[in-house]
């Protein structure tokens, strides 16, 4: 069976075989007009042929033109190309740097269950992108985010936000003890050295702040969570960028977290509470102002918890806070814990006194360079007497 091939198809095909950059940049409008003249058979043949061509400088622009006239979408191209494993990550990186409608097409299709391999490739691509930004923050370029915001339906956009957050949290793994010791260093790195958290907020998250916070907090509460570094950095970025929304939201969340921790009697929940509160209150470039903000939060929520917790719940929280003291590594926060008054309910004064003494003992250990030595309970009891 033979087909009659038009002169337009011959011209397009020969241009693509010789130089995709010329095909796209030389009279681009005319190139698209030529594409629109192709019949169904020619469109199919062109799509199949393009998928077999080497990927070069102009390929991304040709693919954008093919997608525009509905000959070949980015998703169709990647689906065919991925099984040959030919420069897939290089191709996806080109999608992120130019012709953003291509990455948009991938994200839309990755949201459907019928394209799990596209979703996996997209997550790998974003991981490589953010790892590059960690090693070379001066080359930060997340301009594609603005395109996502204008072109994606809200439901899919929220999914894209979640994907970005999840990928970023996996960039660094650490246990909770390390998180207490590295907290200030991580926050300083996020503020002074990294640009992509701010870009993520400004170009993608801005209009969906509460939804983003909900997802961020949900991930951080998963069992065996290790993404502490970027959880704290992203939370600090969102809090400092728009405290009018983040402030009331996080105040309400942390208050409920205290009540929840009292009911489930879980030390990890209280450690999460303390770290989250520190990141949420670190909204200023002035460290002293941030410490004062944390002190205000601690006073209003821990210092006054007898007014919203039952006595048994109050005792549970104090015991859990006491168990967390050995994880503390920074003098400033221990100073706050040891000096701010905690109003005790009836018959709880000794418990409060013991907690404060243990804070002071831990503070002394840190000042003496004994951070890794656990506090002897008998010493604490003796001091309290």
C-alpha positions as CSV (number, residue, x, y, z in Angstrom):
1,X,0.0,0.0,0.0
2,X,1.5,3.4,-1.0
3,X,0.8,6.9,0.2
4,X,1.1,10.2,-1.6
5,X,3.4,12.4,0.4
6,X,3.0,16.1,0.1
7,X,5.7,18.6,-0.6
8,X,5.1,20.1,2.9
9,X,5.9,16.8,4.6
10,X,9.0,16.3,2.5
11,X,10.2,19.8,3.4
12,X,9.5,19.4,7.1
13,X,11.1,16.0,7.3
14,X,14.2,17.1,5.5
15,X,14.6,20.1,7.8
16,X,14.2,18.0,10.9
17,X,16.8,15.4,9.7
18,X,19.3,18.1,8.9
19,X,18.9,20.6,11.7
20,X,16.1,20.9,14.2
21,X,17.4,24.3,15.3
22,X,17.0,25.8,11.9
23,X,13.6,24.1,11.4
24,X,12.3,25.8,14.5
25,X,14.0,29.2,14.7
26,X,14.0,30.0,10.9
27,X,10.6,31.3,10.1
28,X,8.9,29.6,13.0
29,X,5.5,30.9,12.1
30,X,5.8,29.4,8.6
31,X,7.0,26.1,10.2
32,X,3.8,25.8,12.3
33,X,1.7,26.7,9.2
34,X,3.4,23.9,7.3
35,X,2.6,21.5,10.1
36,X,-1.0,22.4,10.0
37,X,-1.3,21.4,6.3
38,X,-0.3,17.8,7.0
39,X,-3.0,15.1,6.7
40,X,-3.6,12.4,9.3
41,X,-1.1,9.9,7.8
42,X,1.6,12.5,7.5
43,X,1.1,13.7,11.0
44,X,1.4,10.1,12.3
45,X,4.6,9.5,10.2
46,X,6.1,12.8,11.4
47,X,5.4,12.0,15.0
48,X,6.9,8.5,14.7
49,X,10.0,9.8,12.8
50,X,10.7,12.7,15.3
51,X,10.7,10.2,18.2
52,X,13.6,8.4,16.5
53,X,15.7,11.5,15.8
54,X,18.7,12.4,18.1
55,X,17.8,15.0,20.7
56,X,19.7,18.2,20.0
57,X,19.6,22.0,20.7
58,X,16.5,22.7,18.7
59,X,14.5,19.6,19.5
60,X,12.7,21.0,22.5
61,X,11.3,23.9,20.3
62,X,10.2,21.5,17.5
63,X,8.4,19.3,20.1
64,X,6.6,22.4,21.4
65,X,5.5,23.2,17.9
66,X,4.3,19.6,17.3
67,X,2.4,19.7,20.6
68,X,0.8,23.0,19.7
69,X,-0.7,21.6,16.5
70,X,-1.5,18.3,18.2
71,X,0.8,16.1,16.3
72,X,2.8,14.9,19.3
73,X,2.6,15.8,22.9
74,X,5.4,15.8,25.4
75,X,3.8,12.8,27.2
76,X,3.5,10.8,24.0
77,X,7.1,11.6,23.1
78,X,8.5,10.6,26.5
79,X,6.4,7.5,26.7
80,X,7.9,6.3,23.4
81,X,11.4,7.5,24.1
82,X,11.8,6.2,27.7
83,X,12.1,2.6,26.7
84,X,15.2,3.4,24.6
85,X,16.6,5.2,27.6
86,X,18.1,7.9,25.3
87,X,18.9,11.1,27.3
88,X,15.6,11.1,29.1
89,X,16.8,13.2,32.0
90,X,18.5,15.6,29.6
91,X,15.3,16.0,27.7
92,X,13.2,16.6,30.8
93,X,15.7,19.1,32.0
94,X,15.2,21.0,28.7
95,X,11.5,21.0,29.4
96,X,12.1,22.7,32.8
97,X,14.4,25.3,31.2
98,X,12.4,26.3,28.1
99,X,9.1,25.6,26.4
100,X,7.3,25.2,29.7
101,X,4.1,23.9,28.2
102,X,5.9,20.6,27.7
103,X,6.5,20.1,31.4
104,X,2.9,21.2,32.0
105,X,1.7,18.5,29.7
106,X,3.7,15.9,31.6
107,X,2.4,17.1,34.9
108,X,-1.2,16.9,33.8
109,X,-0.8,13.4,32.5
110,X,1.3,12.3,35.6
111,X,-1.7,13.1,37.7
112,X,-3.6,10.3,36.1
113,X,-3.1,6.7,37.2
114,X,-2.7,5.5,33.6
115,X,0.8,7.2,33.5
116,X,2.7,5.9,36.6
117,X,6.0,5.8,34.7
118,X,5.7,9.5,33.7
119,X,5.0,10.4,37.4
120,X,8.1,8.5,38.5
121,X,10.3,10.1,35.8
122,X,9.0,13.6,36.7
123,X,9.8,13.1,40.4
124,X,13.4,11.9,39.4
125,X,13.7,15.0,37.2
126,X,12.7,17.3,40.0
127,X,15.1,15.6,42.4
128,X,18.0,16.2,40.0
129,X,16.9,19.8,39.6
130,X,16.8,20.6,43.3
131,X,20.1,18.7,44.0
132,X,21.7,20.9,41.3
133,X,20.2,24.0,43.1
134,X,21.7,22.8,46.4
135,X,25.2,22.5,44.9
136,X,24.9,25.6,42.7
137,X,22.2,27.9,44.2
138,X,23.5,30.8,42.0
139,X,22.1,29.1,38.9
140,X,18.6,29.0,40.4
141,X,15.9,29.0,37.6
142,X,12.4,28.0,38.5
143,X,10.6,30.1,35.9
144,X,8.5,27.1,34.8
145,X,6.6,27.3,38.1
146,X,4.8,30.5,37.0
147,X,3.7,28.7,33.9
148,X,2.2,25.8,36.0
149,X,0.2,28.3,38.0
150,X,-1.4,29.8,35.0
151,X,-2.0,26.7,32.9
152,X,-2.9,23.9,35.3
153,X,-6.4,23.3,36.7
154,X,-6.5,23.9,40.4
155,X,-6.8,20.2,41.4
156,X,-3.8,19.2,39.3
157,X,-1.9,22.3,40.5
158,X,-2.3,21.3,44.1
159,X,-1.0,17.8,43.1
160,X,2.0,19.5,41.5
161,X,2.6,21.5,44.7
162,X,2.5,18.3,46.7
163,X,5.0,16.6,44.4
164,X,7.4,19.5,44.7
165,X,7.2,19.5,48.5
166,X,7.6,15.7,48.8
167,X,10.6,15.7,46.5
168,X,12.3,18.5,48.4
169,X,11.8,16.9,51.8
170,X,13.7,13.8,50.5
171,X,16.8,15.8,49.5
172,X,18.2,15.4,53.0
173,X,17.6,12.7,55.6
174,X,18.2,13.1,59.3
175,X,16.9,11.8,62.6
176,X,15.2,14.0,65.2
177,X,18.3,14.3,67.5
178,X,20.3,15.7,64.6
179,X,17.4,18.1,63.9
180,X,17.6,19.6,67.4
181,X,21.3,20.1,67.1
182,X,21.3,21.5,63.5
183,X,18.1,23.5,63.7
184,X,19.7,27.0,63.7
185,X,22.3,26.1,61.1
186,X,19.6,24.7,58.8
187,X,17.4,27.8,59.2
188,X,20.3,30.1,58.5
189,X,21.2,28.0,55.4
190,X,17.6,28.3,54.1
191,X,17.6,32.1,54.7
192,X,21.0,33.0,53.5
193,X,22.1,30.4,50.9
194,X,19.1,28.9,49.3
195,X,16.8,30.7,46.8
196,X,14.5,27.9,45.6
197,X,12.3,27.8,48.8
198,X,11.4,31.4,48.3
199,X,10.8,30.9,44.6
200,X,8.6,27.9,45.4
201,X,6.5,30.1,47.6
202,X,6.3,33.1,45.4
203,X,5.7,31.3,42.0
204,X,3.7,28.3,43.1
205,X,2.4,28.2,46.7
206,X,1.4,31.8,47.3
207,X,-2.3,31.4,46.6
208,X,-2.5,27.9,48.2
209,X,-0.7,28.4,51.4
210,X,-3.0,26.6,53.8
211,X,-3.3,23.6,51.4
212,X,0.5,23.5,51.2
213,X,0.9,23.8,55.0
214,X,-1.5,20.9,55.5
215,X,0.4,18.7,53.2
216,X,3.8,19.7,54.6
217,X,2.6,18.9,58.1
218,X,1.0,15.7,57.0
219,X,4.3,14.4,55.6
220,X,6.2,15.5,58.7
221,X,4.0,13.3,60.9
222,X,4.6,10.1,58.9
223,X,6.2,7.3,60.8
224,X,10.0,7.3,60.7
225,X,10.0,10.7,59.1
226,X,13.5,11.8,58.1
227,X,13.0,14.9,56.0
228,X,13.5,17.3,58.9
229,X,15.9,19.7,57.3
230,X,13.7,20.8,54.4
231,X,10.5,20.5,56.4
232,X,11.9,23.1,58.8
233,X,13.3,25.3,56.0
234,X,10.1,25.2,53.9
235,X,8.0,25.9,57.0
236,X,10.2,28.8,58.0
237,X,10.0,30.2,54.4
238,X,6.2,30.0,54.3
239,X,5.9,31.5,57.8
240,X,8.2,34.4,57.1
241,X,6.8,35.1,53.7
242,X,3.1,35.4,54.7
243,X,2.7,35.4,58.5
244,X,-0.8,36.9,58.2
245,X,-2.1,33.6,57.0
246,X,0.5,31.2,58.4
247,X,0.4,32.8,61.9
248,X,-3.2,32.0,62.8
249,X,-3.1,28.7,61.0
250,X,0.0,27.5,62.8
251,X,-1.1,28.8,66.2
252,X,-4.3,26.8,65.9
253,X,-2.4,23.7,64.6
254,X,0.2,23.8,67.5
255,X,-2.5,24.3,70.1
256,X,-4.3,21.2,68.8
257,X,-1.0,19.4,68.6
258,X,-0.4,19.9,72.4
259,X,-3.8,18.5,73.2
260,X,-3.2,15.5,70.8
261,X,0.2,14.8,72.4
262,X,-1.4,14.8,75.8
263,X,-4.0,12.3,74.7
264,X,-1.7,9.9,72.9
265,X,1.3,10.3,75.4
266,X,3.9,10.3,72.6
267,X,7.4,11.8,73.0
268,X,7.9,12.0,69.2
269,X,4.8,14.2,68.9
270,X,6.2,16.7,71.5
271,X,9.6,16.8,69.7
272,X,7.8,17.5,66.5
273,X,5.8,20.2,68.3
274,X,8.9,21.9,69.6
275,X,10.8,21.9,66.3
276,X,7.7,23.0,64.4
277,X,7.2,25.9,66.8
278,X,10.8,27.1,66.4
279,X,10.6,27.1,62.6
280,X,7.2,28.8,62.6
281,X,8.4,31.6,64.9
282,X,11.7,32.2,63.0
283,X,10.1,34.9,60.7
284,X,12.7,37.7,61.1
285,X,16.3,38.3,60.0
286,X,17.0,39.3,63.7
287,X,17.7,36.1,65.7
288,X,16.8,37.8,69.0
289,X,13.4,38.7,67.6
290,X,12.9,35.1,66.6
291,X,13.8,33.8,70.0
292,X,11.4,36.4,71.5
293,X,8.7,35.1,69.2
294,X,9.4,31.5,70.3
295,X,9.4,32.6,74.0
296,X,6.0,34.3,73.4
297,X,4.6,31.1,71.9
298,X,6.1,29.0,74.7
299,X,4.6,31.2,77.4
300,X,1.1,31.3,75.8
301,X,1.0,27.6,75.0
302,X,3.2,25.7,77.5
303,X,3.3,28.3,80.3
304,X,-0.5,28.6,80.3
305,X,-1.5,25.1,79.4
306,X,-3.2,24.5,82.8
307,X,-6.0,26.7,81.5
308,X,-6.9,24.5,78.6
309,X,-5.7,21.0,79.7
310,X,-7.0,18.7,82.4
311,X,-4.6,18.1,85.2
312,X,-3.8,14.6,84.0
313,X,-3.1,16.0,80.5
314,X,-0.9,18.7,82.0
315,X,1.1,16.1,83.8
316,X,1.5,14.0,80.6
317,X,2.9,17.0,78.7
318,X,5.3,17.9,81.4
319,X,6.6,14.3,81.6
320,X,7.0,14.3,77.8
321,X,8.8,17.7,77.8
322,X,11.1,16.3,80.4
323,X,11.9,13.3,78.2
324,X,12.7,15.6,75.3
325,X,15.3,17.7,77.2
326,X,18.2,15.2,76.4
327,X,17.6,16.1,72.7
328,X,18.2,19.8,73.3
329,X,21.5,21.1,71.9
330,X,21.0,24.9,71.7
331,X,21.5,27.1,74.7
332,X,19.0,29.8,73.7
333,X,16.0,27.5,73.6
334,X,16.9,25.9,76.9
335,X,17.2,29.3,78.5
336,X,13.7,30.0,77.4
337,X,12.4,26.7,78.8
338,X,14.2,27.2,82.1
339,X,13.1,30.8,82.7
340,X,9.5,31.1,81.5
341,X,7.0,30.5,84.2
342,X,4.7,27.5,83.8
343,X,1.5,27.9,85.9
344,X,0.9,24.6,87.6
345,X,-2.5,23.1,88.5
346,X,-3.1,21.9,92.0
347,X,-0.5,19.3,93.2
348,X,1.7,19.8,90.1
349,X,4.3,22.4,91.4
350,X,6.9,19.7,92.1
351,X,6.6,18.4,88.6
352,X,7.1,21.8,87.1
353,X,10.0,22.5,89.4
354,X,11.7,19.2,88.4
355,X,11.2,20.0,84.8
356,X,12.8,23.4,85.1
357,X,15.7,22.0,87.1
358,X,16.4,19.4,84.4
359,X,16.4,22.2,81.8
360,X,19.0,24.0,83.9
361,X,21.1,20.9,84.3
362,X,21.0,20.3,80.5
363,X,21.9,23.9,79.9
364,X,24.9,23.5,82.2
365,X,26.0,20.3,80.4
366,X,25.9,22.1,77.0
367,X,27.9,25.1,78.4
368,X,30.4,22.6,79.8
369,X,30.7,20.8,76.4
370,X,28.9,17.7,77.5
371,X,26.0,17.7,75.0
372,X,26.0,14.0,74.4
373,X,25.7,13.0,78.1
374,X,22.2,12.1,79.3
375,X,21.0,13.8,82.4
376,X,21.0,11.6,85.5
377,X,17.5,11.7,86.9
378,X,18.7,11.4,90.5
379,X,20.8,14.5,90.1
380,X,17.7,16.4,89.0
381,X,15.6,15.2,91.9
382,X,18.4,16.1,94.3
383,X,18.6,19.6,92.9
384,X,14.8,20.0,93.1
385,X,14.9,19.2,96.8
